[in-house]
Amino acid sequence: MKSPDLLKETAEILEEVEERIRNLSSLSPRKKQNALNKIREAKENFRKMAGEVVIDNDELASFFLKRATKLKNSTNDKTIEKLGEKTYIKDVEAMYKYSKAAPYDFAGYMKYVNRAYKAYVWGMVSFFVVTAFLPLEFKITSLILLIPIILSLLSLRKRGYSGLMLAFAAIPIPLITGALALRAYIEVFITPTALQEAAQGLGVSPSTAQLIAGVMVLFGIAEIALLSYAIYMFYKHRHAFL
């Protein structure tokens, strides 16, 4: 495999970048320290990753090496003054993000992200099922969320950071709705009035209303469990998204 050697070389170049940053005078003290911290961590991340490679991706490793070399060549006062402090720091931060995302490309960590994605998909499917028998305002809420959810799914598949943010924004409302739905459906089993209202509203017999409520309780539990797992795993593995 070529990837380990390329990642080691990337770490070595970042070590040179770190030394060059120490000698810069064109960065403010705060930005200089911030750049040092991020390059130091990126260096250690790539060095560690070199010993944990299970998926050979020499094309991506070569890309990291080229970006590290480019950063090294631009780490001097003359170039930074030409590029601007903001642009240079942006390049430093990009290198740092690449190092944090590397385990998902080389160490097989994407399996955890894929699990979260599947939980998110099925959690949202359960959410739409649960709202099918709820009052109109819940149906309207689910329709409003439909587009952000679809956009988040499309972006998450490409490991887009915007998709992650959309998922974080979309999940809380279905979680709250799921909890309210569980309460409403459980009421059908313990309150005669609720059972009668459900049967009348659906135009079915009380026994059928209880059957539907029972199925919806299962979907509600699944929704809450799956979306809770998804949001936890997405946050835990947020560095996979760029």
VEXPA-137630 format. One record per residue (C-alpha): x, z, y; residue number from 1. Coordinates in steps of 0.2 Angstrom, whole numbers, plus 2048, in hexadecimal, padded with zeros to 3 digits. Each point is the difference from the previous one (the first is absolute). Example, Ala and Ser with C-alpha at 12.3 -4.5 7.8 and 13.67 -1.06 7.14 Angstrom:
<pafis>
xx = 83E zz = 827 yy = 7EA k = 1
xx = 806 zz = 7FD yy = 811 k = 2
</pafis>
This chain:
<pafis>
xx = 800 zz = 800 yy = 800 k = 1
xx = 806 zz = 7FC yy = 811 k = 2
xx = 7F5 zz = 80B yy = 80A k = 3
xx = 80A zz = 810 yy = 7FD k = 4
xx = 80F zz = 7F9 yy = 807 k = 5
xx = 7F7 zz = 7F8 yy = 80F k = 6
xx = 7F8 zz = 811 yy = 804 k = 7
xx = 811 zz = 809 yy = 7FF k = 8
xx = 807 zz = 7F3 yy = 80C k = 9
xx = 7F1 zz = 802 yy = 80C k = 10
xx = 804 zz = 813 yy = 800 k = 11
xx = 812 zz = 7FD yy = 804 k = 12
xx = 7FC zz = 7F5 yy = 80E k = 13
xx = 7F4 zz = 80D yy = 807 k = 14
xx = 80E zz = 80C yy = 7FF k = 15
xx = 80A zz = 7F5 yy = 80C k = 16
xx = 7F0 zz = 7FF yy = 80B k = 17
xx = 800 zz = 813 yy = 801 k = 18
xx = 812 zz = 800 yy = 805 k = 19
xx = 7FD zz = 7F3 yy = 80E k = 20
xx = 7F0 zz = 809 yy = 806 k = 21
xx = 80B zz = 810 yy = 803 k = 22
xx = 80B zz = 7F6 yy = 80C k = 23
xx = 7F2 zz = 7F8 yy = 80A k = 24
xx = 7FD zz = 804 yy = 812 k = 25
xx = 7F1 zz = 7F4 yy = 804 k = 26
xx = 7F3 zz = 80B yy = 7F7 k = 27
xx = 7F9 zz = 810 yy = 807 k = 28
xx = 805 zz = 810 yy = 7F7 k = 29
xx = 7EF zz = 802 yy = 7F9 k = 30
xx = 7FF zz = 7EE yy = 7FA k = 31
xx = 812 zz = 801 yy = 7F9 k = 32
xx = 7FC zz = 80F yy = 7F6 k = 33
xx = 7F0 zz = 7F9 yy = 7F9 k = 34
xx = 809 zz = 7F0 yy = 7FB k = 35
xx = 80E zz = 80A yy = 7F8 k = 36
xx = 7F3 zz = 80A yy = 7F6 k = 37
xx = 7F6 zz = 7F1 yy = 7FA k = 38
xx = 810 zz = 7F6 yy = 7FB k = 39
xx = 807 zz = 80F yy = 7F7 k = 40
xx = 7F0 zz = 802 yy = 7F6 k = 41
xx = 7FE zz = 7ED yy = 7FD k = 42
xx = 812 zz = 800 yy = 7FA k = 43
xx = 7FD zz = 80E yy = 7F3 k = 44
xx = 7EF zz = 7F8 yy = 7FB k = 45
xx = 809 zz = 7F0 yy = 7FC k = 46
xx = 80E zz = 808 yy = 7F7 k = 47
xx = 7F4 zz = 80B yy = 7F5 k = 48
xx = 7F6 zz = 7F1 yy = 7FD k = 49
xx = 80F zz = 7F6 yy = 7F9 k = 50
xx = 801 zz = 80C yy = 7F2 k = 51
xx = 7ED zz = 800 yy = 7FC k = 52
xx = 7FD zz = 7ED yy = 7FF k = 53
xx = 7F4 zz = 7FB yy = 7F1 k = 54
xx = 7F9 zz = 7F0 yy = 808 k = 55
xx = 80D zz = 7F3 yy = 805 k = 56
xx = 7FB zz = 7F9 yy = 811 k = 57
xx = 810 zz = 7F8 yy = 806 k = 58
xx = 7F7 zz = 7F5 yy = 80D k = 59
xx = 7F9 zz = 810 yy = 809 k = 60
xx = 811 zz = 809 yy = 7FE k = 61
xx = 809 zz = 7F1 yy = 808 k = 62
xx = 7F3 zz = 801 yy = 80E k = 63
xx = 804 zz = 813 yy = 803 k = 64
xx = 813 zz = 7FC yy = 800 k = 65
xx = 7FD zz = 7F2 yy = 80D k = 66
xx = 7F6 zz = 80B yy = 80B k = 67
xx = 80D zz = 80E yy = 7FE k = 68
xx = 80E zz = 7F3 yy = 805 k = 69
xx = 7F6 zz = 7FA yy = 80F k = 70
xx = 7FD zz = 812 yy = 805 k = 71
xx = 813 zz = 804 yy = 7FF k = 72
xx = 804 zz = 7F0 yy = 80A k = 73
xx = 7F4 zz = 806 yy = 80E k = 74
xx = 806 zz = 812 yy = 800 k = 75
xx = 80B zz = 7FE yy = 80F k = 76
xx = 7FD zz = 804 yy = 813 k = 77
xx = 801 zz = 7EE yy = 805 k = 78
xx = 7F3 zz = 7FA yy = 7F4 k = 79
xx = 7F5 zz = 80F yy = 803 k = 80
xx = 800 zz = 7FD yy = 812 k = 81
xx = 7FB zz = 7EE yy = 7FD k = 82
xx = 7F3 zz = 803 yy = 7F4 k = 83
xx = 7F9 zz = 810 yy = 808 k = 84
xx = 800 zz = 812 yy = 7F9 k = 85
xx = 7EE zz = 7FE yy = 7FA k = 86
xx = 803 zz = 7F0 yy = 7F6 k = 87
xx = 810 zz = 808 yy = 7F8 k = 88
xx = 7F6 zz = 810 yy = 7FB k = 89
xx = 7F3 zz = 7F6 yy = 7F9 k = 90
xx = 80C zz = 7F8 yy = 7F4 k = 91
xx = 807 zz = 811 yy = 7FB k = 92
xx = 7EE zz = 806 yy = 7FC k = 93
xx = 7FD zz = 7F0 yy = 7F6 k = 94
xx = 810 zz = 804 yy = 7F6 k = 95
xx = 7FA zz = 811 yy = 7FD k = 96
xx = 7EF zz = 7FA yy = 7FA k = 97
xx = 807 zz = 7F4 yy = 7F4 k = 98
xx = 80A zz = 80E yy = 7F8 k = 99
xx = 7F1 zz = 80B yy = 7FE k = 100
xx = 7F6 zz = 7F1 yy = 7F9 k = 101
xx = 80E zz = 7FB yy = 7F4 k = 102
xx = 7FB zz = 80C yy = 7F1 k = 103
xx = 7EF zz = 7F6 yy = 7FF k = 104
xx = 80A zz = 7F0 yy = 7FE k = 105
xx = 80E zz = 805 yy = 7F5 k = 106
xx = 7FB zz = 810 yy = 7F7 k = 107
xx = 7EF zz = 7FC yy = 7FA k = 108
xx = 7F7 zz = 80C yy = 80C k = 109
xx = 7F3 zz = 7F2 yy = 804 k = 110
xx = 7F6 zz = 806 yy = 7F0 k = 111
xx = 7FB zz = 810 yy = 80B k = 112
xx = 7FA zz = 7F5 yy = 80E k = 113
xx = 7F6 zz = 7F5 yy = 7F4 k = 114
xx = 7F8 zz = 80F yy = 7F9 k = 115
xx = 7FB zz = 806 yy = 811 k = 116
xx = 7FA zz = 7EE yy = 804 k = 117
xx = 7F5 zz = 800 yy = 7F1 k = 118
xx = 7F9 zz = 811 yy = 804 k = 119
xx = 7FC zz = 7FA yy = 811 k = 120
xx = 7F7 zz = 7F0 yy = 7FA k = 121
xx = 7F5 zz = 809 yy = 7F3 k = 122
xx = 7FD zz = 80F yy = 80C k = 123
xx = 7F9 zz = 7F4 yy = 80D k = 124
xx = 7F6 zz = 7F7 yy = 7F3 k = 125
xx = 7F8 zz = 811 yy = 7FB k = 126
xx = 7FD zz = 803 yy = 813 k = 127
xx = 7F6 zz = 7F1 yy = 801 k = 128
xx = 7F6 zz = 804 yy = 7F0 k = 129
xx = 7FD zz = 811 yy = 806 k = 130
xx = 7F9 zz = 7FB yy = 811 k = 131
xx = 7F4 zz = 7F3 yy = 7F7 k = 132
xx = 7F2 zz = 80D yy = 7FE k = 133
xx = 803 zz = 80A yy = 810 k = 134
xx = 7F7 zz = 7FF yy = 811 k = 135
xx = 802 zz = 7F1 yy = 80B k = 136
xx = 80D zz = 808 yy = 80B k = 137
xx = 80C zz = 802 yy = 7F1 k = 138
xx = 7FE zz = 7EE yy = 7FC k = 139
xx = 804 zz = 7FB yy = 812 k = 140
xx = 810 zz = 80B yy = 7FF k = 141
xx = 806 zz = 7F7 yy = 7F0 k = 142
xx = 7FD zz = 7EF yy = 808 k = 143
xx = 80A zz = 805 yy = 810 k = 144
xx = 80E zz = 805 yy = 7F5 k = 145
xx = 800 zz = 7F1 yy = 7F5 k = 146
xx = 80B zz = 7F5 yy = 80B k = 147
xx = 80D zz = 80D yy = 803 k = 148
xx = 801 zz = 804 yy = 7ED k = 149
xx = 802 zz = 7EE yy = 7FB k = 150
xx = 80D zz = 7FD yy = 80D k = 151
xx = 809 zz = 810 yy = 7FA k = 152
xx = 7FF zz = 7FA yy = 7EE k = 153
xx = 808 zz = 7EF yy = 805 k = 154
xx = 80E zz = 808 yy = 80A k = 155
xx = 804 zz = 80D yy = 7F3 k = 156
xx = 803 zz = 7F3 yy = 7F3 k = 157
xx = 80D zz = 7F9 yy = 80B k = 158
xx = 807 zz = 812 yy = 803 k = 159
xx = 7FB zz = 7FE yy = 813 k = 160
xx = 801 zz = 810 yy = 80A k = 161
xx = 7F0 zz = 7FB yy = 80A k = 162
xx = 7F7 zz = 800 yy = 7EF k = 163
xx = 806 zz = 812 yy = 7FD k = 164
xx = 7FA zz = 805 yy = 811 k = 165
xx = 7EF zz = 7F8 yy = 7FD k = 166
xx = 7FF zz = 809 yy = 7EF k = 167
xx = 803 zz = 810 yy = 809 k = 168
xx = 7F3 zz = 7FD yy = 80D k = 169
xx = 7F3 zz = 7FA yy = 7F3 k = 170
xx = 801 zz = 80D yy = 7F3 k = 171
xx = 7FA zz = 810 yy = 809 k = 172
xx = 7EE zz = 7F9 yy = 803 k = 173
xx = 7FD zz = 7FB yy = 7EE k = 174
xx = 807 zz = 811 yy = 7FA k = 175
xx = 7F3 zz = 809 yy = 80C k = 176
xx = 7F3 zz = 7F4 yy = 7FA k = 177
xx = 804 zz = 803 yy = 7EE k = 178
xx = 7FE zz = 813 yy = 803 k = 179
xx = 7F0 zz = 7FE yy = 809 k = 180
xx = 7F9 zz = 7F4 yy = 7F2 k = 181
xx = 805 zz = 80C yy = 7F2 k = 182
xx = 7F6 zz = 80E yy = 809 k = 183
xx = 7F1 zz = 7F5 yy = 802 k = 184
xx = 800 zz = 7F9 yy = 7EE k = 185
xx = 803 zz = 812 yy = 7F9 k = 186
xx = 7F1 zz = 806 yy = 80A k = 187
xx = 7F5 zz = 7F4 yy = 7F6 k = 188
xx = 804 zz = 80B yy = 7F0 k = 189
xx = 7FD zz = 811 yy = 808 k = 190
xx = 7F2 zz = 7FD yy = 80D k = 191
xx = 7EF zz = 7F9 yy = 7FB k = 192
xx = 7FD zz = 7FA yy = 812 k = 193
xx = 810 zz = 7F6 yy = 800 k = 194
xx = 7FB zz = 7F9 yy = 7EF k = 195
xx = 7EF zz = 7FA yy = 806 k = 196
xx = 807 zz = 7F8 yy = 80F k = 197
xx = 80D zz = 7F7 yy = 7F6 k = 198
xx = 7F4 zz = 7F9 yy = 7F4 k = 199
xx = 7F4 zz = 7FB yy = 80E k = 200
xx = 80E zz = 7F8 yy = 80A k = 201
xx = 806 zz = 7F6 yy = 7F1 k = 202
xx = 7EF zz = 7FC yy = 7F9 k = 203
xx = 804 zz = 807 yy = 7EF k = 204
xx = 7FC zz = 80F yy = 7F5 k = 205
xx = 808 zz = 811 yy = 802 k = 206
xx = 809 zz = 7FE yy = 7F0 k = 207
xx = 807 zz = 7EF yy = 806 k = 208
xx = 805 zz = 808 yy = 811 k = 209
xx = 809 zz = 80D yy = 7F7 k = 210
xx = 809 zz = 7F4 yy = 7F5 k = 211
xx = 805 zz = 7F6 yy = 810 k = 212
xx = 806 zz = 810 yy = 809 k = 213
xx = 80A zz = 805 yy = 7F1 k = 214
xx = 809 zz = 7EF yy = 800 k = 215
xx = 803 zz = 801 yy = 813 k = 216
xx = 807 zz = 812 yy = 7FD k = 217
xx = 80D zz = 7F9 yy = 7F5 k = 218
xx = 804 zz = 7F2 yy = 80C k = 219
xx = 801 zz = 80D yy = 80E k = 220
xx = 80D zz = 80B yy = 7F6 k = 221
xx = 80A zz = 7F0 yy = 7FC k = 222
xx = 800 zz = 7FB yy = 812 k = 223
xx = 806 zz = 810 yy = 806 k = 224
xx = 80D zz = 802 yy = 7F3 k = 225
xx = 807 zz = 7EE yy = 801 k = 226
xx = 801 zz = 800 yy = 813 k = 227
xx = 808 zz = 811 yy = 801 k = 228
xx = 80D zz = 7FA yy = 7F4 k = 229
xx = 802 zz = 7F0 yy = 809 k = 230
xx = 803 zz = 807 yy = 811 k = 231
xx = 80C zz = 80D yy = 7F9 k = 232
xx = 80A zz = 7F3 yy = 7F7 k = 233
xx = 800 zz = 7F4 yy = 80F k = 234
xx = 807 zz = 80E yy = 80B k = 235
xx = 80D zz = 805 yy = 7F3 k = 236
xx = 806 zz = 7EE yy = 7FE k = 237
xx = 7FD zz = 7FA yy = 812 k = 238
xx = 812 zz = 7FA yy = 801 k = 239
xx = 7FC zz = 7F2 yy = 7F4 k = 240
xx = 7F6 zz = 7F8 yy = 80E k = 241
xx = 809 zz = 7F6 yy = 80E k = 242
</pafis>
